[in-house]
Amino acid sequence: MHRYMITFSHVTEFGATFVALDLPFKRPISSVEEIEALTSRLRKEGYNNPFVIAFSPFATNTAANQPGQR
């Protein structure tokens, strides 16, 4: 599982709003098609006219990332 911090805007009755979410993905994001699928996912979750601004992966749980292990 891959975790990403996704930053996007969407439209509310008060205007544009910015949101940052921690979302899991089965595969790494590696193409514009996956961003389009993410945009569709956000629409299905109720966000009006979402626009993905940025995404950043969280570190994975590998031995190199664990405290006290090298």
TORRO-464110 format. One record per residue: residue in one letter; chain; z, y, x of N, C-alpha, C in turn. Coordinates in pm, whole numbers, plus 50000, padded with zeros to 5 digits. Each point is the difference from the previous one (the first is absolute). Layout:
> residu; chaine; nup; nnorth; neast; caup; canorth; caeast; cup; cnorth; ceast
> A; A; Z; Y; X; Z; Y; X; Z; Y; X
...
END
This chain:
> residu; chaine; nup; nnorth; neast; caup; canorth; caeast; cup; cnorth; ceast
> M; A; 50000; 49882; 50085; 50000; 50118; 49915; 50000; 50124; 50089
> H; A; 49923; 50098; 49963; 49989; 50126; 50074; 50055; 50113; 49913
> R; A; 50086; 50082; 50059; 50059; 50113; 49927; 49941; 50130; 50051
> Y; A; 49967; 50088; 49907; 49943; 50130; 50034; 50075; 50111; 49927
> M; A; 50011; 50114; 50065; 50043; 50123; 49935; 49871; 50068; 49956
> I; A; 49984; 50016; 49869; 49880; 50059; 49943; 50037; 50138; 49948
> T; A; 49924; 50101; 50040; 50019; 50135; 49949; 49877; 50036; 49917
> F; A; 50025; 50048; 49878; 49888; 50034; 49913; 50038; 50113; 49906
> S; A; 49900; 50062; 49942; 50023; 50100; 49897; 49952; 49943; 49868
> H; A; 50052; 50056; 49892; 49952; 49966; 49866; 50027; 50119; 49910
> V; A; 49940; 50001; 49883; 50009; 50114; 49910; 50101; 49970; 49890
> T; A; 50090; 50097; 49977; 50094; 49992; 49889; 49978; 50120; 49909
> E; A; 50078; 50009; 49895; 49987; 50115; 49911; 50039; 50130; 50069
> F; A; 50068; 49992; 50115; 50045; 50118; 50074; 49908; 50032; 50118
> G; A; 49895; 49922; 50020; 49907; 50021; 50112; 50002; 49882; 50095
> A; A; 49954; 50025; 50122; 49995; 49893; 50100; 50138; 49969; 50053
> T; A; 50027; 49872; 50018; 50128; 49952; 50053; 49970; 49906; 50116
> F; A; 50086; 50004; 50102; 49985; 49914; 50116; 50107; 49892; 49997
> V; A; 49959; 49878; 50037; 50090; 49884; 49996; 49983; 49920; 50129
> A; A; 50111; 49944; 50047; 49996; 49905; 50112; 50068; 49873; 49953
> L; A; 49931; 49887; 50013; 50052; 49871; 49956; 49994; 49897; 50112
> D; A; 50096; 49910; 50000; 50000; 49884; 50089; 49938; 49886; 49919
> L; A; 49880; 49956; 50039; 49929; 49897; 49923; 49966; 49879; 50087
> P; A; 50016; 49879; 49945; 49958; 49880; 50073; 49854; 49967; 49973
> F; A; 49934; 49942; 50100; 49862; 49954; 49987; 49990; 49861; 50061
> K; A; 49913; 49918; 49947; 49980; 49865; 50054; 49928; 50004; 50134
> R; A; 49909; 50098; 50017; 49921; 50012; 50123; 50014; 50143; 50054
> P; A; 49972; 50019; 50127; 50001; 50138; 50053; 49889; 50083; 49933
> I; A; 50025; 50128; 49984; 49897; 50091; 49949; 49902; 50024; 50115
> S; A; 49873; 49969; 49976; 49903; 50014; 50109; 49864; 50054; 49957
> S; A; 49987; 50041; 49873; 49870; 50051; 49956; 50019; 50099; 49885
> V; A; 49896; 50079; 49980; 50002; 50096; 49890; 50005; 49928; 49865
> E; A; 49945; 49880; 49992; 50005; 49923; 49875; 50145; 49968; 49962
> E; A; 50084; 49974; 50098; 50141; 49972; 49972; 50074; 50125; 49952
> I; A; 49960; 50117; 50050; 50058; 50126; 49951; 49955; 50023; 49856
> E; A; 49875; 49968; 49969; 49951; 50012; 49862; 50077; 49905; 49909
> A; A; 50028; 49877; 50047; 50079; 49905; 49921; 50143; 50052; 49982
> L; A; 50056; 50062; 50102; 50133; 50060; 49990; 50001; 50112; 49897
> T; A; 49896; 50083; 50000; 49988; 50108; 49901; 49996; 49942; 49859
> S; A; 49926; 49893; 49981; 49995; 49934; 49868; 50136; 49944; 49963
> R; A; 50071; 49942; 50096; 50135; 49947; 49976; 50094; 50112; 49955
> L; A; 49990; 50116; 50065; 50085; 50113; 49962; 49968; 50048; 49858
> R; A; 49870; 50002; 49965; 49961; 50038; 49862; 50061; 49903; 49898
> K; A; 49993; 49870; 50031; 50054; 49899; 49909; 50151; 50013; 49985
> E; A; 50066; 50052; 50104; 50145; 50020; 49994; 50038; 50131; 49930
> G; A; 49898; 50074; 49952; 50027; 50117; 49917; 49983; 50135; 50068
> Y; A; 49955; 50002; 50124; 49976; 50128; 50067; 49865; 50055; 49958
> N; A; 49996; 50128; 49962; 49879; 50064; 49951; 49923; 50061; 50118
> N; A; 49876; 49957; 50018; 49912; 50052; 50103; 50063; 49995; 50141
> P; A; 50046; 49882; 50044; 50062; 49992; 50133; 49898; 50020; 50112
> F; A; 50045; 50061; 50109; 49918; 50021; 50118; 50085; 49963; 50122
> V; A; 49962; 49894; 50069; 50075; 49955; 50117; 49976; 50097; 50114
> I; A; 50109; 50056; 50053; 49993; 50097; 50109; 50015; 49930; 50135
> A; A; 50096; 49909; 50007; 50027; 49932; 50127; 50070; 49868; 49975
> F; A; 49994; 49912; 50100; 50076; 49875; 49996; 50040; 49965; 50143
> S; A; 50116; 49938; 50013; 50051; 49964; 50132; 50074; 49867; 49988
> P; A; 49968; 49904; 50087; 50070; 49871; 49994; 50142; 50012; 50056
> F; A; 50091; 49924; 49943; 50133; 49985; 50056; 49990; 49895; 50111
> A; A; 50096; 49999; 50091; 50002; 49898; 50105; 50020; 49863; 49936
> T; A; 49940; 49899; 50059; 50017; 49864; 49950; 50123; 49938; 50064
> N; A; 50052; 49896; 49940; 50116; 49930; 50052; 49956; 49899; 50105
> T; A; 49984; 50046; 50122; 49969; 49910; 50110; 50117; 49999; 50095
> A; A; 50005; 49904; 50089; 50111; 49990; 50095; 50011; 50127; 50084
> A; A; 49888; 50062; 50033; 50002; 50122; 50080; 50065; 50117; 49928
> N; A; 50003; 49995; 49868; 50058; 50110; 49922; 50146; 49977; 49964
> Q; A; 50056; 49886; 50034; 50137; 49968; 49964; 50096; 50052; 50107
> P; A; 50110; 50064; 49960; 50097; 50050; 50097; 50052; 49886; 50088
> G; A; 50014; 50027; 50129; 50056; 49903; 50091; 49903; 49892; 50046
> Q; A; 49878; 50002; 49952; 49900; 49900; 50040; 49881; 50068; 50067
> R; A; 49955; 49944; 50107; 49885; 50058; 50071; 49899; 49893; 50030
END
